[in-house]
Amino acid sequence: MSPDGVVNCPGRQAQLPSSNSQLSTPEGWELGFDVCRWQAMLVASSRVVVIGVTAVVFVMGGTPLRAQGNGRVGPPATAPGQAKKAATARPSTSTPLTEPLTATRSQTFGTWLDTADVSAPGETWMWISSAYWRSQSLREIDAPTMGLSVGVAPRTQVGVSLPYYSLTDQFGFTWHGFGASYVTAKFAVTQNRRVNLSTSPTLEILSWSAPGRRRVNVVLPISAQTYAGRARFYGSTGYFSRGSAFGSGAVEWSAGNSVTLTATVAHSYSVVSDPVSDALGITRHRTDASSGVYLSLRPTVVLFASVGRTFAPVNATSGRLAISGGVTMNVAGGATNTPRTP
């Protein structure tokens, strides 16, 4: 035990309570061992939770859509539960943002916005959120959306997210169930530099299927970030294997010790050829923006909220309003990098 009461554990340090910080007897060493063992148990438990949630994602990702109203069946005119549409472009550990698909339209949009921070080994964050999204023809509520991220090795973290959605169309028909889920591995390319980089290869597991569409897709984003005084700038660019390229960015400004304000913009481009949409003059581009706030109740508990919409193009499927909010909690390990969650 060091003079300041820190017990050296394999691969980390455990801080003893201040009342025991001067213990140097065998009992003190025994207490230090218990702290180490307790931390190891927390890390092991968090990894078990990630494995469990990942299994749920794969199992529930295939849950059939449930429709209500006048006997109408089949998938809705949008890809449901996808956390939610390009109009909600906001900072996130892994924020997938997707666009409706129809039976006569092959265009697909998706953007991703993330920081370059990676959690330390054992650092575990959990978040619970809800979101409301509407267009001229659709209305959706995602509640709850649950996610978990865990640092599993130096420069490496894994995460999963799983939303439950309720979607209503302009005729009053409703669908609900588990939405699109994401399993992410995030790797820090550079750390502690003026400009940091990370990459986050991700499996996207859709809750619906259609001819020519795969339920399991790949997202390949790379993210960069830097600081300037009290401001942080970060952005992401990459590709969805279902046919969308994207670029997004955000600026955060620290308004005090516990309040952070943020503004984001995201642009996506559908690379899928769609003669019908092209003939109708429907653009392949999509631009969205949002603003938000993060409130730190303590280093391990952060509240967040955001509001946004689609700015171009403005049509029947464009997001006219997107509101979200929730809480992020550190449940194991130290709170070194608070994730930006949907």
C-alpha positions in Angstrom: 0.0 0.0 0.0 1.3 3.5 -0.9 1.3 6.3 1.7 -1.8 7.8 0.1 -3.9 4.7 0.6 -3.8 3.4 -3.0 -3.7 -0.3 -3.4 -2.0 -1.6 -6.5 -4.2 -4.0 -8.3 -3.0 -5.9 -11.4 -3.6 -3.5 -14.3 -5.3 -0.8 -12.2 -5.3 1.0 -8.8 -8.0 0.8 -6.2 -8.6 3.7 -3.8 -9.4 2.7 -0.2 -11.9 4.7 1.8 -10.4 7.7 3.5 -11.0 6.3 6.9 -8.7 3.3 6.1 -6.2 5.2 4.0 -3.4 4.9 6.5 -3.8 1.2 7.2 -0.5 -0.7 6.9 -1.3 -3.8 8.9 -2.0 -7.2 7.3 -5.7 -6.4 7.8 -5.2 -3.3 5.6 -3.6 -5.3 2.9 -6.5 -7.7 3.1 -9.0 -4.9 2.7 -7.0 -3.7 -0.3 -7.3 -7.2 -1.8 -11.0 -7.1 -1.3 -11.2 -3.8 -3.2 -9.3 -5.3 -6.1 -11.5 -8.3 -6.1 -14.6 -6.1 -6.1 -13.4 -4.1 -9.0 -12.5 -7.2 -10.9 -16.0 -8.6 -10.3 -17.6 -5.3 -11.6 -15.5 -5.5 -14.8 -16.4 -9.2 -15.3 -20.1 -8.5 -14.6 -20.2 -5.7 -17.2 -18.7 -7.9 -19.8 -21.3 -10.6 -19.1 -24.0 -7.9 -19.5 -22.6 -6.9 -22.9 -22.6 -10.5 -24.0 -26.2 -10.9 -22.7 -27.5 -7.8 -24.4 -25.7 -8.7 -27.6 -27.5 -12.1 -27.6 -30.9 -10.3 -27.0 -30.1 -8.0 -30.0 -29.6 -10.9 -32.3 -32.6 -12.8 -31.1 -35.0 -9.9 -30.8 -33.7 -8.1 -33.9 -35.8 -10.6 -35.9 -39.1 -10.0 -34.0 -41.9 -9.6 -36.6 -43.7 -6.3 -36.9 -47.0 -6.2 -35.2 -49.8 -4.3 -37.0 -53.1 -3.0 -35.7 -56.1 -1.6 -37.5 -58.5 -2.9 -40.1 -56.6 -6.1 -40.8 -53.7 -4.4 -42.6 -50.5 -6.5 -42.4 -47.0 -6.4 -43.6 -44.2 -3.9 -42.9 -44.9 -0.2 -42.6 -43.8 2.3 -45.2 -40.7 3.1 -43.1 -37.9 1.2 -41.6 -39.0 1.4 -37.9 -37.1 1.9 -34.7 -33.9 3.2 -36.2 -33.1 5.8 -33.6 -34.4 8.1 -35.4 -34.0 9.2 -38.9 -31.6 11.6 -40.3 -33.4 14.5 -38.7 -32.1 13.4 -35.3 -28.4 13.9 -36.1 -27.0 14.4 -32.6 -23.8 13.4 -30.8 -23.6 9.8 -29.8 -21.2 7.0 -28.9 -22.9 5.4 -31.9 -25.8 7.3 -33.3 -27.3 5.6 -36.5 -29.7 7.8 -38.3 -31.8 6.4 -41.1 -34.4 7.3 -43.6 -37.7 5.7 -44.6 -37.9 3.1 -47.3 -41.0 2.4 -49.4 -41.9 -0.4 -51.7 -41.3 1.8 -54.8 -38.3 3.6 -53.5 -34.8 2.1 -53.3 -33.1 5.2 -51.8 -31.6 4.7 -48.4 -30.1 7.3 -46.1 -28.0 6.9 -42.9 -25.6 9.0 -40.9 -23.4 8.4 -37.9 -22.0 10.9 -35.4 -19.5 10.0 -32.7 -16.5 11.4 -30.7 -13.1 9.9 -30.9 -13.0 9.0 -27.2 -12.7 5.4 -26.1 -13.5 4.1 -22.6 -10.7 2.8 -20.4 -10.6 -1.0 -19.7 -13.5 -1.8 -17.3 -15.2 1.6 -17.8 -18.9 0.8 -18.3 -21.7 3.2 -19.3 -25.4 2.5 -19.6 -28.0 4.8 -21.1 -31.8 4.8 -21.3 -33.6 7.2 -23.6 -36.8 8.0 -25.5 -37.4 9.8 -28.7 -40.3 11.3 -30.7 -40.2 11.8 -34.4 -42.7 12.9 -37.0 -43.0 13.7 -40.6 -46.0 14.7 -42.7 -47.1 11.1 -43.0 -45.6 9.2 -40.1 -45.2 9.5 -36.3 -42.9 7.4 -34.2 -42.1 7.0 -30.5 -39.0 5.1 -29.5 -39.3 4.2 -25.8 -37.3 2.9 -24.2 -34.0 2.7 -26.1 -31.3 1.0 -24.0 -27.6 0.8 -24.6 -24.4 -0.3 -23.0 -20.7 0.4 -23.8 -17.7 -1.2 -22.1 -14.0 -0.7 -22.3 -12.6 -4.1 -22.9 -8.9 -3.4 -23.6 -6.7 -0.4 -24.0 -8.0 1.7 -26.9 -10.9 -0.7 -27.4 -14.6 -0.6 -26.4 -17.7 -2.5 -27.4 -21.3 -1.5 -27.3 -24.9 -2.5 -28.1 -28.2 -0.7 -28.4 -31.8 -1.9 -28.7 -34.8 0.3 -29.2 -38.5 -0.4 -28.8 -40.7 1.6 -31.2 -44.3 2.5 -31.9 -45.0 3.7 -35.4 -48.3 5.3 -36.6 -49.1 6.2 -40.3 -51.4 8.9 -41.5 -54.3 6.4 -41.7 -54.0 5.5 -38.0 -52.4 2.1 -38.5 -49.9 1.3 -35.8 -46.8 -1.0 -35.7 -44.7 -1.7 -32.7 -41.8 -4.0 -31.7 -38.0 -4.1 -31.3 -36.4 -1.8 -33.9 -33.0 -1.7 -35.6 -30.2 -2.8 -33.3 -26.5 -2.1 -33.4 -23.4 -4.0 -32.2 -20.3 -1.8 -32.2 -16.6 -2.3 -31.7 -14.7 1.0 -31.3 -11.0 1.4 -31.7 -8.8 4.4 -30.9 -6.4 5.1 -33.8 -4.7 8.0 -32.0 -5.1 9.3 -28.4 -3.8 12.3 -26.5 -3.0 14.1 -29.7 -4.1 17.5 -30.9 -6.4 15.6 -33.3 -7.7 12.2 -32.2 -9.1 9.5 -34.5 -11.2 6.4 -33.9 -13.1 3.9 -36.0 -16.2 2.0 -35.1 -17.1 -1.0 -37.4 -20.7 -1.9 -36.6 -23.3 -4.5 -37.4 -26.7 -3.0 -38.1 -29.5 -5.6 -37.5 -32.8 -4.5 -39.0 -36.2 -5.6 -37.6 -37.7 -5.8 -41.0 -37.0 -7.3 -44.4 -37.9 -6.5 -48.0 -37.0 -7.9 -51.4 -33.4 -7.1 -52.2 -32.7 -5.9 -48.7 -30.6 -7.6 -46.1 -31.5 -7.6 -42.4 -27.8 -7.5 -41.4 -25.7 -4.7 -42.7 -22.3 -3.1 -41.9 -21.5 0.4 -40.9 -18.0 1.7 -41.4 -17.4 5.1 -39.8 -14.3 6.9 -38.8 -14.4 9.8 -36.3 -12.1 12.7 -35.5 -12.1 15.3 -32.7 -10.1 18.3 -31.4 -10.4 21.0 -28.8 -10.1 24.8 -28.9 -10.4 26.5 -25.6 -13.8 25.5 -24.0 -15.1 24.1 -27.3 -14.8 20.6 -28.7 -15.2 19.8 -32.4 -15.8 16.3 -33.7 -17.3 14.6 -36.7 -17.7 11.3 -38.6 -17.7 10.1 -42.1 -18.2 6.6 -43.6 -20.5 4.2 -45.4 -23.6 2.0 -44.7 -23.4 -1.3 -46.7 -27.1 -0.9 -47.5 -26.2 2.0 -49.7 -25.5 5.3 -48.0 -22.4 7.5 -47.6 -22.4 10.2 -45.0 -20.6 13.1 -43.3 -21.6 14.7 -40.0 -20.1 17.2 -37.5 -20.7 18.7 -34.1 -19.5 21.5 -31.9 -19.8 21.5 -28.1 -19.3 24.4 -25.8 -18.9 24.1 -22.1 -21.2 26.6 -20.5 -20.1 25.8 -17.0 -18.9 22.9 -14.8 -22.1 20.9 -15.4 -23.7 22.2 -18.6 -22.6 21.5 -22.2 -24.4 22.9 -25.2 -24.1 21.3 -28.6 -25.0 21.8 -32.3 -24.8 19.2 -35.0 -25.3 18.9 -38.8 -25.4 15.7 -40.9 -25.5 15.0 -44.6 -26.1 11.7 -46.3 -26.2 10.5 -49.9 -27.9 7.5 -51.2 -25.6 5.6 -53.6 -28.4 3.2 -54.5 -29.6 3.6 -58.1 -33.4 4.2 -58.1 -34.8 5.0 -61.6 -38.3 5.8 -60.2 -37.0 8.4 -57.7 -34.6 9.8 -60.3 -37.5 10.2 -62.8 -39.6 11.9 -60.2 -36.8 14.3 -59.4 -36.4 13.0 -55.8 -32.9 14.0 -54.6 -30.4 11.5 -53.3 -29.1 14.0 -50.7 -30.4 14.6 -47.2 -29.3 17.3 -44.7 -30.3 17.5 -41.1 -29.4 19.6 -38.0 -30.1 19.6 -34.3 -29.2 21.2 -31.0 -28.9 19.8 -27.6 -27.7 20.0 -24.0 -25.9 17.8 -21.6 -26.3 18.3 -17.8 -23.9 16.5 -15.5 -25.6 15.8 -12.2 -22.3 14.2 -11.1 -19.4 12.8 -13.0 -21.1 9.4 -13.3 -24.7 10.6 -14.1 -25.5 12.8 -17.2 -28.9 13.9 -18.5 -29.3 14.8 -22.1 -31.9 16.3 -24.5 -32.0 17.4 -28.1 -34.3 18.7 -30.8 -33.8 18.7 -34.6 -35.4 18.3 -38.0 -34.6 17.7 -41.7 -33.7 20.9 -43.6 -33.3 19.6 -47.1 -35.2 18.2 -48.9 -38.6 19.0 -47.3 -41.2 16.4 -48.4 -43.7 13.9 -47.0 -41.0 11.7 -45.5 -38.8 14.4 -44.1 -38.5 14.7 -40.4 -40.4 17.8 -39.3 -39.6 17.4 -35.6 -37.4 15.1 -33.6 -37.1 15.3 -29.8 -35.1 13.0 -27.6 -33.9 12.8 -24.0 -32.5 10.4 -21.5 -29.8 9.6 -18.9 -26.3 8.1 -19.1 -24.9 6.4 -16.1 -21.4 5.1 -15.2 -22.0 1.7 -13.7 -18.5 0.3 -13.4 -14.9 1.5 -13.7 -13.8 5.2 -13.6 -15.7 7.9 -15.4 -13.0 9.1 -17.7 -15.0 9.8 -20.9 -18.7 10.4 -20.8 -20.2 9.0 -24.0 -22.5 11.1 -26.2 -25.6 9.0 -26.5 -28.8 9.3 -28.5 
